[in-house]
């Protein structure tokens, strides 16, 4: 699982790239593409909340039981593959990569994401993963691209490159509808709207992902292709390294 990224064996500083933004802005596609291009590790932090949701539900907990959900999150036997070409999530030996994307999970994951006892547990785990990757790991210390809520301000505020990826609501709805429903026709848009707008409304209670913090570059990709968005971030990487 060796990889080549930005740093080299001579000891240059590893590269951390953090990407935040609202639902449907294209964070995952962008982060995976950038990580694959630079051959860095890749972490979807939002998927960790999904895994915690699955673990709590399978353990018989009600997501409204904040204390119990936090305790289950702390004990969760989560393993993560940081390969950007094949990211995967395991609970013990059970591959839940597909299960965490189930619409039933999407409908309730905000209850875990806004659990103020469980959230710090997952953030701490994400920070440890970033530190571990900068020291070794999948990309042999070359660096990591992480995406999701709070990545630019809380999880990795010292990342060399921090990006707030935004897009207008129509563009975000079309993308998520195509992803979930396989179409962006009016019916698919209506079916997708609660997942996108509702998730953003819920998560905005505990995270700021619509306005860039100081030092965070805002990138509006409403009218950009994935390739154009990737190139824009790679330009930010070049500027950071320069």
N, C-alpha and C positions, 0 to 999 in steps of 0.2 A: 504494500500500500504506500510505497514511497511516492513522493511528489516533489515537483520543482515549483517554486513560487517566486517571490521577490527577494527574499533574503538569501544569503549563501553561506557556505561553511566557514567563511572567514569571520562571521559574526555580525553582519549587518543586522539592524533592528528588524524583527519580523513585522509584517504588515497586518493590521486589523482594519477591516472595512465594516462599518455598521450602517445598516439601511433601515429606516423607519418609515412609517406612512400609514394611511388609512386602508381599509379593506378594498381589494380590487385595484390597487394602484400598480400592482405588478411587482411587488417586493420579491416574491419567491423566484419568479422567472429571472428577474434581474440578478439577484444574489447568486443563484445557481450558475448562471451564464458567466458572471464575472469570476466566480471561484473556479469554474472549469477552465476558463481562459488563462487565468494566472496560476492554475493548479494549486489552489489553496484549499483548506478545509471549508466546509459549509455547515452552518447551523441555522435551522428554522426554530427560533425561540418560541413562536406561537404553537408549534406542534408539541412542545413540552407541556403546555397547558392542556392541550387536547389529550395527551397521554395521561395526565393526572386526572382528567375528567373520566376517561375510560376506566382507569384503575379504581377510582372512587365508586363509580357505578357498579363495577364488577364485584366490588367489596361489599355491596349492599348499602352504601351510604346514601343519604339524601344530600344533595349538593347544598341545601340550606343549612346543614350541620357544619358550620364553618370550622369549629374546633376539630371535629372528626376528619373532615376533608383535609385540613392542614396536617394532621398527624399521619394520615394515609399518604399524603404527598411526600412528607419527609421520609417515609419508609418505602416509597415506591421503588421497585427494582428496575429502574429504567436504564437501558443501554441505547446509545445513539451511534449510527454510522454517519460519519462526517464527509463521506465521499459525495461530492456535488453531482456526480453522474448517477448515483444510486443511493440517495439518502434513505435511511431506514430507522425505525424506532421499535424497540423490543421491551416488553414487560416480562422480566425473567427471560424465558426462551420463546415467548410468544411474539411473533412478528405482528405488530399492530399498525404498521405503516398505512394500510388501507382502512382499518377500523377507525382510526382517529379522524378520518375524513368523512365518516358517515354523516348524513344530514342530521340525524338524531343527536350526534355529538356537537355538530356546529350550532344547533339550536340552544344548547345549554352551556357551552364552554365558557361563556362570559361569567357564569356564576363562580367558576374557579378563577378566571382571570381577574375578577374583582374581589376575590377573597383576600382580605388584607393580612391574613395569617399565612395563607398558602403562597401568595405572590412572592414575599421575600425569600422563601425557601427555594423557589425556582430561579429567581434572579441570582441568588448566591451560587446555585449550581451552574448557571450560565456563565457567571464570572469565572468560576473554577475551570470550566471548559475552555474559555478564551485563554486563560493563563497557561493551561496545560498545552494548548496548541502553540503558543508562542515559545514554549520550552521544548516541544517535541511533537509527539502525536502523529496524526494522520499525515500532515504535511511536513513532518520532520522539522518543526520549528519555523517554517516559512511564513505562516500566518493563517488567518481565518476570515471568512466573510460571514457575518451574522445578520439576520433580518428579523424584524418584529417590533412590537411595542417596547418602548423604553430603551431600545438598543443604543441610540445615539446619546442619551442623557443619563441613564441609570446603569445599564449593564456595561457599556463600553464607552464612557465619556472621554476616555483618553485615546480612542482609536485614531489612527493617522488619517483616515478618511471617514467622514460622517455625512450621510445623505438623508434628507427628508424627501421621499418620493411621493409626489402628489399627482392627482389627475382629477378632472371634473367628474361630477357624480354620474353623468350619462356614460362616460367612458368606463368608469369603474363598474357600473352595473352591467354594461355589455360584456366586459371581460369575464366577470364572475358568472354571468348567466351562461356564456359559452363554455366555461370550465365545468360548471355543475350540471347544466341541462343540455349541453351540446348545441345550443342555439341561443340567439339573442333576439328572437321574435318577441312581440309584446307579452305573450303569456309567460315566456321564460323570464323576462324582465320583472314582471309582477311577482313571480314565484321567488325570485332571487332578492328582491328589494329588502324584505325583512332581515335576511341574513347579513346584508351589507350595511344598510343604514342602522339597523338595530344593534349590530355588533359594535359599530363605531360609537353609537350613542352610549352603550353600556360601558365600553372600555374607556371612553373619555372621562369617566368618573375617577379613574386612577392613573391615567397616562395622557400626556400631551403629544399628539401625533399629527396635528394640523398646522402647527406653527413651528418653524425651525428655531432651536435654541442658538445662542451665540456660538459661532464657529461651525455650525452645521449648514451645509450647502443644500438649497432647495432645488429640486429638479422636477419640473412639470412635464410629464410624458403623455399628456392627453392626446397629442397629435404625433407622437413619436412611435416608431416601430420598436420592437425589442432590441434589434441590432443597434438602432440609433441611441437608445437609452443606455445600452451597454457601453457604447463608444463614449458617451458623455461621462460615464463614471470612470472609464479608463483614463480619460483626460484628467479627471480630478486626481487619480492615482499618480499620474505622471507629475502633476503639479506638486503633490505632497512629497514625492520622492526627490523632486528637484530642490 
